[in-house]
Amino acid sequence: DLATNLDRALIGAIAALGVLLGCMVWLRRRVIRPIVAIAERVRQLSHGEEAAPDVPGAARSDEVGDLARGIADYRGAVEERRRAERRVEFLAHHDMLTGLPNRLLFEERLTQELLRAPRTGERVAVFAIDLDDFKSINDRFGHAGGDEALRTAAQLLSGCVRASDMVARLGGDEFAIVQVGGEQPATAELL
């Protein structure tokens, strides 16, 4: 009788451990693993890293799915904000028509190069370029023709400089180039 009771208790304990182990496996697979993956996406997002496009568990219809969809929505909003910030930064420093650096970025670069030149011994050349009789282009071809002439001038100027030089549109029909280094004034004369 005692042996039978011990056998039953032992079988019951083994069954309870089996159920407990099964619950732990289920919990790990269905709850913990998806939450850890979601937490990794949040960590990537908070560190500005490129996160994988999917958020695990978003297709689920339970609370973990709600959490995953919320994180996905949040990630989308953060990425959209980052794109908008990059666009604002670009627009603040570039000319809308030509895509060239604008007066603000030109002045920042020129100031930086003029402060750096005494330390490095490099010489800085600045070109101020104004399109002659530009008003007649606008008068004859309209503003669309004038815009096309400005875009063409920007492309031509950009094609003439070294990668380290900066071509900027200062406004209207005014352009400028910052050229650093080389044998000056020979390099500037060559340009």
Secondary structure as UniProt FT lines:
FT   HELIX           2..27
FT   HELIX           28..32
FT   HELIX           33..46
FT   TURN            47..48
FT   TURN            56..59
FT   HELIX           63..93
FT   TURN            96..98
FT   HELIX           103..120
FT   STRAND          124..130
FT   TURN            132..133
FT   HELIX           134..160
FT   TURN            163..164
FT   STRAND          166..171
FT   TURN            172..173
FT   STRAND          174..180
FT   TURN            184..185
FT   HELIX           186..190
//
